């Protein structure tokens, strides 16, 4: 396996497919896409947009094998912008994902945004998504994909932040320096979520 490399336009489909497989049973996406038969195709559409957004508006890293992807939003631009979403082809999501799925996604991510603003009001790196293809898991891919941005955060004295709905992932993120800032369930609907912060080194 090679080092982390920036996602190019030719890598978007492969990186998105790896992420879609990684998140097939994730709590957020089983909530957003409860139909298991339809979920793989919708996840692929979603992650094509998310990966493209990351590479255009933040930082999207993969490996030469496209074994996974880390999508980061940079300090000062951790909120999704309409301009960036338009450039990434995400404005069609209400149609391509389906109106019900989009409503659930919008409600849950709105709650997440509020939690993040309260927990990390200062500039920070935001890990929008880290997904490693199941066939590549437990081989150091996730650590490789996180390393460049965590090193940047350390050099610049910046915190890093993420959200996960997988309790199993909490211990893994703790090994790379994150701690649980809050564990909560949305007031309206959505999965239990661990909000994690990596303090300034």
N, C-alpha and C positions, 0 to 999 in steps of 0.2 A: 504494500500500500504506500502511495506517495504522500507528500506533504499536502496541506490544505492549499487550494488554489482558488482564485476568484472565479465565480460562475460567469462564463461567457454565454452569449445568446444561444450558441449551439449546444450548451450544456443544460439549458433550462428544462427541456423535456425529461432528460435522464435524471436530473436532480429532483425534479418534482415527482417523478415516478417512485424514486427511492423514499421520499418523504411520505408519499401516499401509502406505501406499504408499511412504513414505520408507524403511522398513526391510524392504521386500520381499526384498531380496537381501543383507541384513546378515549378517555371519558368525555372530552370536549366534543369530539367528532361523532361519537355514538349518540350524544345528546342532539347535536345539530342535524345529523343524518341518521335517524333511527332505523331506516330501511337498510338492512345489511346487504341486500342484493344490489341496491343502487349506490351504496357508499363508495366503492372503489372508483367508479367513474367520476363521481362528484369530488372526491378527494383529489383526484388527478387534476381536474379543472381548477379547484381551489389553489393547489400548490403551484400550478403553472403561474397563476397570478401573483401569489405570494413571493415566489422565488424571483420573478421578474421585478416586482416592487423592490425587493431587497437589493438586487443588483443595480437598480436605477437610483434608488433613494437612500440606500444605506450600504450594507456589505453583505454579500452572499458568497459563502465559501463551500466548495465541494472538494473531492479528491479526483485525481486523474481517472479513477475507475468509476466516478460518480456514485460512490458507495453511500453517500448521504449528503446532507446540506445543513449549514448553519445560516440562519437569516438574522442579521442584526440591524437595528435601527440606531443611528448615531446620537450622541449628545446634542440636545437642542432640537432634535427632529424625531422624537420618539412617538409622536402622534401620526397617524396615517393621514396624508394630505389628499385632497380631491384631485389635485393636479397629478400627483404621483400615481394615484389609483387609476386615473384615466390613461396615463402613459403605460401602465402595466396591464391594461385591459381588464381591470377589476370592476369597472362601473356596470358591466353586464351581469354581475353576480346575482342580482335579484331574479334574473331570468334563468341563467345557466345553472344556478344551484337550486332554484325553486323558491317560490315566495315563502313557504312555511319554514324551510331551512334558513333562508336569509333572515327572517324575523327572529328566529332563535339565535342565530349567530350574532346579529346586531345587538340584541338584548344582553347576551352574555358578555360580548366584548365591550359594551358600554359600561357594564359593571366592572370589568377588569380595568378599564381605563381609569375609572374613579379610584379604584384601589391603588393603582400604580401612582397616580398623582399625589395621593395622600402619603404613601410610603416613601417615595423618592422624588420629592419636589425639585431637587437640584439636578444639574446635568448628569447623565449616566448613559451607559450602553444598555440597550434593551434587547435581550435575546427573544426575538419574535417566535422563532421555532428552531429546534434542533431535531432532525430526524435521520436515523441511520437505518438503511435497508436491513431487515431482519437477518439476511444471509451474511451480513458484515458485522453484526453486533458482537460485542465482547472481544473485539480485535483492536481496540484503541482508536477507532474512527472518531467517536464523539470527542474524545480528548484532543485529537489532532485538529478537529474542526473548530474547537473553542480556543485553542492555544493562542493564535495570533491576536485575537481581539482582547482576550484577558491580559495578554502581555501589554497591549496598547493601553488598556485601562490602568494597569499598574504604573506604566511610564508617566501617564498623564494625571495620576492621582484621582481616578474616577471610579465610582461604584459601577457594578453591573447588576442587572435585575432580570428575573424571568418568572414565568408562571408554569406550573405543571398540574395536571389532573391525575397523575400517576404516583401513587404513594411509593411504588417501587423505585421511581426515579429520584426521590428525595435524597436517599442516602448517596446515590451516585453524584448528584450535584454537590452534596456536602463535601465529597472528597476533592472537588476542585475549588472549594472555598466559599460556596454559597451557604447561607443559613436561612432557616424558615423565619420570615418576618411576620407572616400571618397565615393561618389556616382557616378557611371560611367557605361557606356555601352561599351562593347568591340569594338575595332577599326574594327574588321573583322565581327564577327557575335556572337550573344549570347544575353542573357537577361540583363536588367538593374540590377545592383548588388550594394548592400550596403556592404562596407568593414568597419568592426567595430573593435574597439580596446578598451580593458579594461586596463587602465594605471596602473602602479604600485601603490598599495594602500599606 
